[in-house]
C-alpha cells in the first residue's frame, strides 16, 4: 500500500528546510561578521575549526576555510558516531551540517559584503563586547530555529552521544567541557583580528587572548539563553495549584470567569489528615495575574502555588509538531 503525500505535507517540509537554511545563515553570520571581527571565540565545531584555521599556514588556510573545516570536522564526528553509537542522525541533521558549511563559505567569501556589523559599532566604546553579544544572539537564533524544525548542528552533540555510549554523563557537562577546552586552547594562539579597518595581532597568553577567552564564555551563555528564549519564549506557561475548602466552586469559577480549564486532583493535608482536592490550572503567563485575582476574590484563604512550565501542548495551547 503506497504512502500518500499531500500538498500540505510537501509545503510544510519545504518550509522546514527553508527555515533550517535561514538558521544556518544566522549562525554563520553571527560567527563571521560579529564574533571573530571583535576578537571573540566560541565552542563547538565552529570554535574548533577556528582554532585549526588559525594554526595552519596561511596558504593552506585560504583553501581550508572555517566553513570547509566545519564540514570536515562534522563528517569525521558523524563517521565516528555511526561506528560507535549507530545511525541515529536524521536527514535534517545531515542537511544542517551541510548548510552550515555552505553558509560559512558564503558569508566568508568576497561576494558577501564584509564588515557590516563592525562599521555599526566601530564608534562605540564597548563595540567589541556588543559585537560578541550580537553574534552570539544570532548564533542562538540559528540553532533554535534549526532545533524547532527537527534539525541539529552536530558538532559536540555527536561527541556527547559517543561518550554516553560508554559512560553516563549529562549532555550539558560534555558540551561545557568541550567548549571550555576549546576556549582555553585559544589562549595559546597567535591570530590576526580585523576590527574597524585595523588589523590587530593577538599574541598567546596576552591580555587580548584572555579577553578572547572571556568573550567565548559570554558567547556560550548568550547562545544558551537565546536558544531557550526562542524555543520556549512563546510557549511559556504557568501551572497553578489551588488548595481550598470549596474546590468545586473554585473550579467552576475558573471555568466561567477565567475561561480556563481546571483539573481536580486528589490531595490530603498531612497536618489535618483531611482528604480534599486541589484545583490545577494551566494558563499563559499573561493570564496568571488575572486568575490569581479571581481566586483571591473567591476565597481569600486559599493556598496557591505557581510554577513555570517550558511548554504546553494540546487543545487551547500549541500543537505538538512531529520532529
MARDO-435497 format. One record per atom (N, C-alpha, C): y, x, z; residue in three letters. Coordinates in pm, whole numbers, padded with zeros to 5 digits, always signed. Each point is the difference from the previous one (the first is absolute). Layout:
REM MARDO-435497
YXZALA;...
***
This chain:
REM MARDO-435497
-00119+00085+00000UNK;+00119-00085+00000UNK;+00124+00088+00000UNK;+00085-00016-00098UNK;+00117+00086-00014UNK;+00107-00031+00102UNK;+00082+00099+00029UNK;+00110-00017+00095UNK;+00125-00043-00075UNK;+00056-00112+00043UNK;+00120-00051-00066UNK;+00123+00068+00058UNK;+00084+00048-00088UNK;+00123+00066+00042UNK;+00118-00086-00046UNK;+00073-00053+00095UNK;+00112-00087-00033UNK;+00123+00083-00033UNK;+00093-00064-00070UNK;+00125+00068-00035UNK;+00080+00034+00125UNK;-00013-00083+00104UNK;+00072+00026+00125UNK;-00050+00127+00067UNK;-00134+00018+00003UNK;-00056+00120+00061UNK;+00040+00125-00078UNK;+00011-00012-00132UNK;+00043+00113-00082UNK;+00145+00037+00032UNK;+00085-00103+00012UNK;+00142+00025+00032UNK;+00014+00061+00139UNK;-00081-00046+00095UNK;+00005+00056+00135UNK;-00042+00147-00002UNK;-00106+00030-00078UNK;-00045+00138-00012UNK;+00106+00089-00063UNK;+00065-00049-00105UNK;+00107+00077-00065UNK;+00113+00025+00099UNK;+00037-00105+00076UNK;+00108+00014+00099UNK;-00035+00107+00104UNK;-00126+00000+00046UNK;-00042+00097+00101UNK;+00012+00143-00051UNK;-00042+00024-00123UNK;+00006+00136-00054UNK;+00143+00042-00031UNK;+00084-00095-00038UNK;+00142+00031-00020UNK;+00064+00039+00133UNK;-00032-00076+00105UNK;+00056+00031+00132UNK;-00051+00133+00053UNK;-00127+00031-00023UNK;-00052+00130+00043UNK;+00067+00114-00075UNK;+00027-00021-00129UNK;+00073+00101-00078UNK;+00140+00020+00056UNK;+00066-00111+00033UNK;+00134+00007+00060UNK;-00006+00072+00135UNK;-00105-00028+00079UNK;-00015+00065+00129UNK;-00014+00151-00014UNK;-00078+00044-00098UNK;-00018+00144-00021UNK;+00128+00065-00051UNK;+00080-00076-00076UNK;+00130+00052-00043UNK;+00091+00019+00121UNK;+00003-00098+00090UNK;+00082+00011+00121UNK;-00041+00122+00081UNK;-00131+00023+00009UNK;-00050+00114+00077UNK;+00045+00132-00064UNK;-00017+00012-00131UNK;+00038+00123-00069UNK;+00151+00021+00005UNK;+00076-00108-00018UNK;+00146+00010+00002UNK;+00049+00046+00137UNK;-00052-00061+00105UNK;+00044+00039+00135UNK;-00033+00145+00031UNK;-00117+00045-00046UNK;-00042+00137+00030UNK;+00082+00102-00078UNK;+00014-00022-00131UNK;+00061+00102-00086UNK;+00152-00008-00007UNK;+00055-00120+00014UNK;+00145-00016-00013UNK;+00073+00003+00134UNK;-00074-00018+00110UNK;+00065-00004+00131UNK;-00052+00107+00095UNK;-00131-00001+00025UNK;-00056+00086+00104UNK;+00010+00148-00036UNK;-00053+00038-00115UNK;-00001+00142-00038UNK;+00139+00057-00023UNK;+00092-00070-00069UNK;+00135+00056-00015UNK;+00072+00024+00131UNK;-00036-00077+00104UNK;+00065+00016+00131UNK;-00070+00106+00085UNK;-00101+00067-00056UNK;-00072+00100+00077UNK;-00100-00059+00095UNK;-00041-00124-00027UNK;-00096-00067+00085UNK;-00143+00031-00039UNK;-00091-00055+00077UNK;-00142+00023-00021UNK;-00075-00119+00053UNK;-00121-00020-00046UNK;-00081-00112+00046UNK;-00147+00037-00001UNK;-00084-00096+00032UNK;-00143+00025+00005UNK;-00071-00061-00119UNK;-00131-00017+00017UNK;-00081-00060-00105UNK;-00023+00092-00118UNK;-00054-00059-00107UNK;-00028+00078-00121UNK;+00127+00055-00061UNK;+00109-00077+00006UNK;+00127+00047-00056UNK;+00053+00120+00077UNK;-00014-00002+00133UNK;+00044+00114+00079UNK;-00083+00124-00029UNK;-00131-00016-00011UNK;-00087+00113-00033UNK;+00031+00054-00139UNK;+00026-00091-00095UNK;+00035+00043-00135UNK;+00131+00078-00001UNK;+00095-00042+00084UNK;+00128+00072+00010UNK;-00022+00139+00055UNK;-00087+00014+00100UNK;-00030+00132+00056UNK;-00060+00091-00107UNK;-00098-00051-00074UNK;-00066+00081-00104UNK;+00098+00038-00109UNK;+00083-00096-00040UNK;+00099+00025-00106UNK;+00099+00108+00041UNK;+00025+00010+00131UNK;+00099+00097+00048UNK;-00056+00142+00007UNK;-00132+00015+00016UNK;-00057+00133+00018UNK;-00056+00060-00129UNK;-00025-00082-00102UNK;-00053+00056-00125UNK;+00114+00060-00081UNK;-00030+00095-00090UNK;+00105+00062-00083UNK;+00080-00104-00078UNK;+00126+00032-00027UNK;+00092-00094-00064UNK;-00049-00046-00137UNK;-00059+00094-00079UNK;-00046-00038-00133UNK;-00116-00098+00005UNK;-00083+00012+00105UNK;-00110-00096+00017UNK;+00051-00129+00060UNK;+00098+00010+00092UNK;+00055-00120+00064UNK;+00068-00092-00101UNK;+00057+00057-00105UNK;+00063-00084-00103UNK;-00102-00083-00074UNK;-00124+00048-00004UNK;-00108-00075-00065UNK;-00071-00090+00100UNK;-00033+00057+00115UNK;-00064-00079+00106UNK;+00110-00064+00085UNK;+00058-00108-00051UNK;+00106-00069+00073UNK;-00058-00071+00122UNK;+00088-00051+00084UNK;-00046-00069+00121UNK;-00085-00122-00038UNK;+00043-00071-00106UNK;-00077-00116-00044UNK;-00140+00036-00045UNK;-00011+00109-00075UNK;-00132+00045-00046UNK;-00087+00045+00117UNK;+00062+00071+00095UNK;-00075+00047+00117UNK;-00045-00117+00087UNK;+00083-00104+00011UNK;-00039-00120+00075UNK;-00125-00061-00062UNK;-00002-00006-00132UNK;-00115-00056-00070UNK;-00126+00085+00023UNK;+00015+00133-00011UNK;-00114+00090+00020UNK;-00055-00012+00142UNK;+00090-00002+00099UNK;-00043-00011+00140UNK;-00075-00131+00023UNK;+00054-00110-00054UNK;-00065-00129+00019UNK;-00135-00008-00070UNK;-00010+00062-00117UNK;-00128+00001-00072UNK;-00104+00077+00079UNK;+00039+00115+00055UNK;-00093+00080+00082UNK;-00045-00078+00123UNK;+00097-00064+00068UNK;-00033-00079+00118UNK;-00088-00120-00034UNK;+00029-00062-00115UNK;-00082-00112-00044UNK;-00144+00043-00026UNK;-00014+00115-00066UNK;-00134+00051-00029UNK;-00076+00028+00129UNK;+00068+00063+00097UNK;-00064+00027+00130UNK;-00033-00131+00071UNK;+00092-00095-00009UNK;-00023-00128+00065UNK;-00120-00073-00058UNK;-00015+00002-00132UNK;-00114-00066-00065UNK;-00130+00067+00042UNK;-00001+00133+00007UNK;-00122+00073+00036UNK;-00039-00020+00146UNK;+00101-00015+00088UNK;-00029-00003+00143UNK;-00012-00142+00054UNK;+00095-00087-00034UNK;-00001-00135+00057UNK;-00039-00107-00101UNK;-00020+00039-00125UNK;-00039-00099-00100UNK;+00122-00057-00073UNK;-00030-00087-00095UNK;+00107-00057-00084UNK;+00064-00120+00070UNK;+00104+00026+00079UNK;+00069-00107+00072UNK;+00143-00016-00047UNK;+00031+00052-00116UNK;+00137-00003-00048UNK;+00010-00098-00116UNK;+00089-00096+00012UNK;+00015-00101-00104UNK;+00078+00053-00119UNK;+00000-00079-00107UNK;+00071+00037-00122UNK;+00150+00008+00025UNK;+00050-00078+00096UNK;+00143+00002+00029UNK;+00041+00132+00066UNK;-00087+00056+00082UNK;+00028+00131+00060UNK;+00006+00107-00108UNK;-00095-00004-00094UNK;+00001+00096-00110UNK;+00126-00017-00085UNK;+00041-00124-00021UNK;+00121-00026-00078UNK;+00123+00056+00071UNK;+00009-00021+00132UNK;+00115+00051+00076UNK;+00006+00152-00003UNK;-00117+00064+00013UNK;-00004+00147-00004UNK;+00049+00051-00135UNK;-00045-00064-00108UNK;+00042+00040-00133UNK;+00149-00024-00021UNK;+00048-00118+00040UNK;+00141-00034-00020UNK;+00091+00085+00088UNK;-00048+00041+00118UNK;+00081+00088+00083UNK;+00028+00130-00072UNK;-00103+00058-00060UNK;+00018+00124-00075UNK;+00093-00020-00119UNK;-00019-00110-00071UNK;+00085-00029-00117UNK;+00145-00015+00042UNK;+00025-00074+00107UNK;+00137-00024+00046UNK;+00065+00127+00052UNK;-00077+00085+00067UNK;+00054+00128+00045UNK;+00047+00083-00119UNK;-00082+00005-00104UNK;+00036+00079-00118UNK;+00118-00061-00075UNK;+00011-00133-00002UNK;+00113-00065-00067UNK;+00130+00028+00075UNK;-00002-00020+00133UNK;+00121+00021+00080UNK;+00039+00147+00002UNK;-00099+00088-00014UNK;+00026+00144+00005UNK;+00043+00056-00135UNK;-00018-00077-00107UNK;+00027+00049-00135UNK;+00149+00006-00029UNK;+00036+00072-00106UNK;+00140+00011-00041UNK;+00053-00129-00060UNK;-00089-00091-00036UNK;+00042-00127-00060UNK;+00052-00097+00106UNK;-00035+00025+00125UNK;+00046-00088+00108UNK;+00128+00060+00059UNK;+00105-00081+00020UNK;+00125+00054+00057UNK;-00023+00060+00138UNK;+00036+00125+00015UNK;-00024+00072+00125UNK;+00125-00001+00089UNK;-00023+00012+00129UNK;+00111+00011+00095UNK;+00075-00129+00026UNK;-00061-00114-00030UNK;+00070-00129+00020UNK;+00035-00019+00147UNK;-00098+00012+00087UNK;+00022-00025+00142UNK;+00079+00113+00064UNK;-00019+00120-00048UNK;+00074+00115+00056UNK;+00149-00020-00017UNK;+00042-00044-00118UNK;+00143-00019-00026UNK;+00059-00111+00088UNK;-00082-00095+00041UNK;+00048-00109+00086UNK;+00033+00049+00140UNK;-00070+00104+00047UNK;+00015+00043+00140UNK;+00057+00140+00014UNK;+00042+00063-00110UNK;+00043+00140+00010UNK;+00130+00016+00079UNK;+00079-00107+00012UNK;+00124+00009+00077UNK;-00017-00045+00144UNK;-00120-00041+00036UNK;-00027-00050+00135UNK;-00050+00114+00087UNK;+00050+00008+00123UNK;-00036+00111+00089UNK;-00151+00003+00028UNK;-00059-00115+00025UNK;-00143-00008+00029UNK;-00077-00047-00123UNK;+00046+00046-00116UNK;-00060-00047-00124UNK;-00146+00033-00015UNK;-00041+00120+00048UNK;-00141+00038-00014UNK;-00091-00089+00084UNK;+00045-00033+00122UNK;-00080-00089+00084UNK;-00010-00140-00060UNK;+00112-00048-00052UNK;-00001-00132-00063UNK;-00090-00002-00123UNK;+00003+00109-00075UNK;-00087+00008-00118UNK;-00148-00006+00039UNK;-00035+00073+00105UNK;-00140-00001+00046UNK;-00040-00141+00043UNK;+00087-00067+00075UNK;-00030-00136+00047UNK;-00010-00097-00118UNK;+00092+00014-00097UNK;-00005-00085-00119UNK;-00128+00024-00078UNK;-00035+00127-00016UNK;-00121+00032-00074UNK;-00124-00050+00070UNK;-00005+00014+00133UNK;-00114-00048+00076UNK;-00012-00152-00009UNK;+00114-00069+00004UNK;-00002-00146-00013UNK;-00051-00041-00138UNK;+00043+00072-00103UNK;-00047-00029-00135UNK;-00151+00024-00012UNK;-00048+00110+00059UNK;-00145+00027+00000UNK;-00075-00108+00075UNK;+00055-00043+00114UNK;-00064-00104+00079UNK;-00011-00132-00074UNK;+00107-00035-00073UNK;-00002-00122-00081UNK;-00109+00010-00106UNK;-00008+00116-00065UNK;-00100+00019-00104UNK;-00142-00012+00053UNK;-00025+00061+00116UNK;-00134-00008+00061UNK;-00033-00143+00039UNK;+00096-00068+00063UNK;-00023-00138+00046UNK;-00026-00094-00116UNK;+00078+00014-00107UNK;-00019-00087-00117UNK;-00140+00020-00057UNK;-00045+00125-00006UNK;-00134+00029-00052UNK;-00108-00057+00092UNK;+00018+00016+00131UNK;-00095-00054+00096UNK;-00012-00152-00014UNK;+00114-00067-00017UNK;+00002-00146-00007UNK;-00069-00052-00125UNK;-00014+00085-00102UNK;-00070-00040-00122UNK;-00146+00045+00001UNK;-00043+00061+00110UNK;-00139+00044+00012UNK;-00024+00142-00042UNK;+00107+00076-00025UNK;-00014+00138-00042UNK;+00013+00096+00116UNK;-00020+00128-00028UNK;+00012+00105+00101UNK;+00044+00127-00070UNK;+00076+00083+00072UNK;+00050+00123-00059UNK;-00098+00116+00012UNK;-00117-00023+00059UNK;-00100+00106+00011UNK;+00046+00108+00097UNK;-00010+00126-00043UNK;+00047+00112+00083UNK;-00073+00010+00132UNK;+00079+00006+00109UNK;-00059+00018+00132UNK;-00082-00119+00046UNK;+00017-00117-00064UNK;-00087-00114+00031UNK;-00146+00035-00028UNK;-00022+00074-00109UNK;-00136+00040-00037UNK;-00053+00103+00100UNK;+00088+00090+00045UNK;-00040+00099+00101UNK;-00047-00072+00126UNK;+00072-00104+00039UNK;-00037-00077+00119UNK;-00137-00065-00017UNK;-00028-00052-00118UNK;-00130-00062-00026UNK;-00112+00103+00009UNK;+00024+00120-00053UNK;-00102+00105+00003UNK;-00028+00043+00143UNK;+00105+00020+00080UNK;-00019+00042+00139UNK;-00074-00106+00080UNK;+00033-00128-00026UNK;-00065-00108+00073UNK;-00147-00017-00037UNK;-00042+00064-00108UNK;-00142-00003-00037UNK;-00083+00076+00104UNK;+00060+00105+00059UNK;-00073+00085+00093UNK;+00043-00019+00145UNK;+00122-00043+00018UNK;+00051-00016+00137UNK;+00100-00114+00005UNK;-00011-00081+00104UNK;+00089-00116+00012UNK;+00135+00045+00054UNK;+00095+00007-00091UNK;+00137+00036+00035UNK;+00092-00103-00065UNK;+00099-00045+00072UNK;+00088-00101-00056UNK;+00073+00054-00122UNK;+00023-00088-00098UNK;+00070+00039-00121UNK;+00138+00056+00032UNK;+00067-00063+00099UNK;+00134+00045+00035UNK;+00003+00145+00045UNK;-00100+00041+00082UNK;-00005+00137+00048UNK;-00027+00098-00114UNK;-00089-00039-00093UNK;-00029+00088-00115UNK;+00125+00018-00086UNK;+00067-00110-00030UNK;+00119+00007-00085UNK;+00110+00080+00068UNK;+00019-00023+00131UNK;+00102+00074+00073UNK;-00034+00148+00005UNK;-00128+00033+00021UNK;-00042+00139+00006UNK;+00020+00073-00131UNK;-00039-00062-00111UNK;+00017+00064-00131UNK;+00148+00015-00035UNK;+00079-00103+00031UNK;+00144+00007-00029UNK;+00067+00108+00082UNK;-00038+00011+00129UNK;+00058+00105+00085UNK;-00038+00138-00051UNK;-00125+00015-00047UNK;-00043+00128-00054UNK;+00082+00040-00122UNK;+00027-00095-00086UNK;+00081+00027-00120UNK;+00143+00037+00038UNK;+00057-00073+00095UNK;+00139+00026+00040UNK;+00013+00135+00069UNK;-00094+00034+00086UNK;+00006+00131+00067UNK;-00017+00113-00102UNK;-00085-00021-00100UNK;-00019+00101-00104UNK;+00128+00024-00079UNK;+00084-00105-00011UNK;+00125+00015-00076UNK;+00095+00099+00066UNK;-00022+00031+00130UNK;+00085+00098+00068UNK;-00012+00139-00062UNK;-00110+00029-00064UNK;-00027+00134-00050UNK;+00025+00012-00151UNK;+00068-00102-00058UNK;+00026+00003-00144UNK;+00140+00051-00031UNK;+00012+00063-00114UNK;+00131+00033-00055UNK;+00025-00092-00119UNK;+00097-00086+00014UNK;+00028-00097-00107UNK;+00147-00002-00033UNK;+00030-00050-00119UNK;+00138-00015-00046UNK;+00032-00148-00010UNK;+00108-00041+00064UNK;+00041-00140+00001UNK;+00131-00014-00074UNK;+00004-00094-00095UNK;+00124-00029-00074UNK;+00065-00121+00063UNK;+00116+00021+00058UNK;+00069-00109+00069UNK;+00150+00014-00024UNK;+00061-00107-00052UNK;+00143+00002-00027UNK;+00039+00102-00105UNK;-00091+00030-00092UNK;+00028+00095-00107UNK;-00015+00145+00041UNK;-00045+00023+00124UNK;-00016+00136+00051UNK;-00148+00022+00035UNK;-00053+00114-00046UNK;-00138+00036+00032UNK;-00003+00078+00131UNK;-00081-00048+00094UNK;-00012+00064+00131UNK;-00144+00045+00021UNK;-00017+00126+00038UNK;-00133+00053+00026UNK;-00032-00018+00148UNK;-00113-00065+00029UNK;-00045-00020+00138UNK;-00106+00106+00031UNK;+00035+00090+00091UNK;-00089+00109+00037UNK;-00102-00048+00105UNK;-00117+00067+00005UNK;-00101-00037+00100UNK;+00052+00017+00142UNK;-00035-00095+00087UNK;+00034+00002+00143UNK;+00150+00006+00025UNK;+00080-00039-00098UNK;+00145-00005+00019UNK;+00039-00134+00060UNK;+00129-00012+00035UNK;+00049-00127+00056UNK;-00018-00113-00102UNK;+00023+00032-00128UNK;-00017-00101-00104UNK;-00146-00043-00013UNK;-00093+00095+00023UNK;-00142-00032-00008UNK;-00039-00094+00115UNK;+00054+00028+00120UNK;-00029-00089+00111UNK;+00064-00138-00022UNK;+00120-00002-00059UNK;+00064-00128-00031UNK;-00085-00078-00100UNK;-00057+00071-00098UNK;-00087-00066-00098UNK;-00120-00063+00068UNK;-00057+00070+00097UNK;-00115-00056+00072UNK;+00039-00124+00079UNK;+00117+00006+00066UNK;+00047-00116+00076UNK;+00025-00118-00093UNK;+00059+00028-00117UNK;+00021-00105-00099UNK;-00133-00064-00040UNK;-00103+00084-00005UNK;-00132-00051-00036UNK;-00052-00101+00101UNK;+00018+00032+00129UNK;-00043-00094+00104UNK;+00083-00128-00004UNK;+00130+00014-00028UNK;+00085-00119-00015UNK;-00050-00084-00118UNK;-00036+00067-00108UNK;-00048-00071-00118UNK;-00128-00077+00030UNK;-00093+00062+00072UNK;-00125-00068+00035UNK;+00029-00125+00082UNK;+00093+00012+00097UNK;+00033-00115+00085UNK;+00065-00112-00081UNK;+00094+00035-00087UNK;+00070-00101-00080UNK;-00096-00068-00097UNK;-00089+00078-00061UNK;-00098-00059-00092UNK;-00089-00100+00074UNK;-00050+00039+00117UNK;-00085-00090+00077UNK;+00070-00128+00038UNK;+00126+00012+00043UNK;+00076-00119+00038UNK;+00027-00089-00121UNK;+00036+00063-00113UNK;+00031-00078-00121UNK;-00123-00074-00051UNK;-00115+00068+00002UNK;-00124-00066-00046UNK;-00028-00122+00086UNK;+00011+00015+00132UNK;-00024-00115+00090UNK;+00101-00111-00025UNK;+00126+00038-00020UNK;+00105-00099-00019UNK;-00020-00079-00128UNK;-00032+00071-00109UNK;-00019-00068-00129UNK;-00125-00086+00002UNK;-00109+00051+00059UNK;-00126-00074+00000UNK;+00003-00122+00090UNK;+00063+00012+00116UNK;-00006-00111+00095UNK;+00135-00059+00035UNK;+00107+00052-00062UNK;+00133-00049+00033UNK;+00018-00147-00028UNK;-00057-00048-00113UNK;+00015-00141-00034UNK;-00114-00084+00055UNK;-00091+00063+00076UNK;-00115-00073+00052UNK;-00002-00004+00153UNK;+00092+00071+00064UNK;-00003+00009+00145UNK;+00023-00136+00063UNK;-00088-00034+00090UNK;+00007-00128+00069UNK;-00025+00022+00148UNK;+00021-00103+00077UNK;-00024+00005+00143UNK;-00110-00097+00038UNK;-00077+00038+00099UNK;-00101-00089+00057UNK;+00043-00034+00142UNK;+00022-00127+00025UNK;+00050-00046+00129UNK;-00112-00072+00074UNK;-00026+00041+00123UNK;-00096-00068+00087UNK;+00078-00070+00111UNK;-00022-00131+00013UNK;+00074-00081+00096UNK;-00099-00055+00103UNK;+00026+00028+00128UNK;-00084-00050+00109UNK;+00083-00100+00081UNK;-00043-00125+00002UNK;+00073-00105+00070UNK;-00098-00107+00046UNK;+00047-00090+00088UNK;-00087-00104+00052UNK;-00030-00106-00106UNK;+00103-00050-00064UNK;-00018-00106-00100UNK;-00009+00063-00139UNK;-00112+00064-00027UNK;-00015+00073-00127UNK;-00007-00093-00120UNK;-00047-00125+00020UNK;-00007-00093-00112UNK;+00140-00039-00049UNK;+00089-00028+00094UNK;+00139-00032-00036UNK;+00068+00119-00065UNK;-00031+00119+00051UNK;+00060+00121-00057UNK;-00045+00019-00145UNK;-00130-00016-00026UNK;-00052+00015-00136UNK;+00060-00105-00094UNK;+00014-00121+00051UNK;+00059-00107-00082UNK;+00145+00031-00033UNK;+00072+00052+00099UNK;+00140+00037-00023UNK;+00011+00110-00106UNK;-00089+00100+00005UNK;+00000+00107-00099UNK;-00019-00058-00139UNK;-00089-00098-00012UNK;-00026-00062-00131UNK;+00118-00081-00050UNK;+00058-00082+00087UNK;+00101-00096-00045UNK;+00141+00058-00007UNK;+00037+00084+00096UNK;+00136+00054+00003UNK;+00014+00136-00067UNK;-00097+00089+00025UNK;+00007+00133-00061UNK;-00065+00002-00138UNK;-00076-00104-00031UNK;-00068-00012-00130UNK;-00091+00120-00027UNK;-00068+00042+00105UNK;-00098+00108-00013UNK;-00135-00048+00053UNK;-00106+00064-00046UNK;-00132-00033+00050UNK;-00022+00060+00138UNK;-00088-00059+00076UNK;-00031+00048+00134UNK;-00152-00005+00021UNK;-00051+00093+00078UNK;-00143+00007+00029UNK;-00019+00004+00151UNK;-00093-00082+00051UNK;-00030+00000+00142UNK;-00119+00090+00027UNK;+00016+00091+00096UNK;-00103+00097+00034UNK;-00039-00019+00146UNK;-00130-00004+00027UNK;-00047-00014+00138UNK;+00048+00118+00084UNK;+00050-00030+00120UNK;+00051+00105+00089UNK;-00023-00042+00145UNK;+00002+00100+00090UNK;-00011-00027+00142UNK;+00080+00103+00077UNK;+00092-00047+00080UNK;+00076+00089+00085UNK;-00086+00051+00114UNK;-00018+00129+00012UNK;-00093+00053+00098UNK;+00053-00014+00143UNK;+00132-00008+00014UNK;+00058-00016+00134UNK;-00027-00140+00054UNK;+00021-00102-00084UNK;-00020-00139+00043UNK;-00142-00050-00028UNK;-00075+00074-00084UNK;-00135-00042-00041UNK;+00002-00138-00066UNK;+00111-00030-00070UNK;+00016-00131-00063UNK;-00021+00011-00151UNK;-00087-00086-00053UNK;-00022-00004-00144UNK;+00121-00061-00070UNK;+00039+00060-00110UNK;+00114-00051-00076UNK;-00017+00040-00145UNK;+00104-00021-00078UNK;+00000+00043-00139UNK;+00133+00068-00030UNK;-00006+00102-00085UNK;+00121+00069-00045UNK;+00034-00048-00140UNK;+00128-00015-00026UNK;+00047-00043-00132UNK;+00040+00125-00078UNK;-00068+00023-00111UNK;+00032+00117-00083UNK;+00075-00045-00125UNK;+00111+00069-00026UNK;+00083-00029-00118UNK;+00024+00131-00075UNK;-00020-00003-00130UNK;+00032+00114-00086UNK;+00116-00041-00089UNK;+00106+00080+00001UNK;+00120-00036-00076UNK;+00068+00126-00052UNK;+00092-00019-00093UNK;+00083+00110-00047UNK;+00093+00044+00112UNK;+00038+00126-00002UNK;+00086+00052+00107UNK;+00132-00076+00008UNK;+00050-00042-00117UNK;+00128-00071+00000UNK;-00008-00136+00070UNK;-00124-00055+00013UNK;-00018-00130+00065UNK;-00030+00012+00148UNK;-00020+00121+00049UNK;-00045+00019+00138UNK;+00102-00053+00101UNK;+00126+00034-00017UNK;+00101-00043+00097UNK;+00011-00152+00008UNK;-00013-00067-00115UNK;+00005-00147-00001UNK;-00115-00059+00080UNK;-00120+00054-00020UNK;-00118-00051+00071UNK;+00012+00026+00150UNK;+00048+00118+00038UNK;+00016+00032+00142UNK;+00101-00095+00066UNK;+00105-00035-00073UNK;+00099-00093+00053UNK;-00061-00138+00022UNK;-00080-00046-00097UNK;-00064-00130+00012UNK;-00101-00003+00114UNK;-00074+00110+00018UNK;-00097+00008+00109UNK;+00071-00008+00135UNK;+00113+00068+00012UNK;+00075-00002+00125UNK;+00050-00141+00030UNK;+00043-00073-00103UNK;+00046-00137+00019UNK;-00116-00090+00042UNK;-00119+00024-00057UNK;-00116-00084+00031UNK;-00054+00027+00140UNK;-00007+00128+00038UNK;-00053+00038+00131UNK;+00065+00131+00045UNK;+00104-00009+00084UNK;+00070+00122+00046UNK;-00091+00096+00076UNK;-00113-00049+00054UNK;-00090+00084+00080UNK;-00115+00057-00082UNK;+00003-00020-00130UNK;-00109+00051-00085UNK;-00002+00152+00001UNK;-00121+00053-00006UNK;-00019+00146-00006UNK;-00033+00037-00144UNK;+00074+00098-00057UNK;-00015+00033-00142UNK;-00023+00148-00020UNK;-00072+00033-00104UNK;-00008+00137-00049UNK;+00028-00003-00149UNK;+00071+00101-00047UNK;+00035+00010-00142UNK;-00046+00137-00050UNK;-00082+00001-00103UNK;-00049+00125-00057UNK;+00021+00006-00150UNK;+00025+00118-00051UNK;+00019+00017-00144UNK;-00134+00017-00069UNK;-00014-00059-00117UNK;-00118+00018-00084UNK;+00046+00053-00135UNK;-00079+00092-00057UNK;+00041+00068-00123UNK;+00005-00094-00119UNK;-00096-00090-00011UNK;-00002-00089-00115UNK;-00079-00125+00032UNK;+00043-00111-00053UNK;-00068-00127+00018UNK;-00030-00057-00138UNK;-00126-00034-00024UNK;-00042-00046-00131UNK;-00066-00137+00012UNK;+00026-00084-00096UNK;-00061-00132-00001UNK;+00105-00107-00023UNK;-00036-00123+00027UNK;+00088-00113-00029UNK;+00130+00011+00078UNK;+00111-00010-00072UNK;+00131+00009+00061UNK;+00053+00142+00011UNK;-00083+00100-00031UNK;+00043+00140+00009UNK;-00030+00069-00132UNK;-00031+00127+00004UNK;-00022+00076-00123UNK;-00142-00018-00051UNK;-00015+00009-00132UNK;-00133-00008-00061UNK;-00072+00133+00020UNK;-00128-00006+00026UNK;-00082+00121+00015UNK;-00045+00044-00137UNK;+00070+00101-00055UNK;-00032+00049-00134UNK;-00123+00088+00003UNK;-00076-00004-00106UNK;-00115+00087-00013UNK;+00045+00140-00039UNK;-00059+00102+00063UNK;+00035+00139-00031UNK;-00048+00035-00137UNK;
***
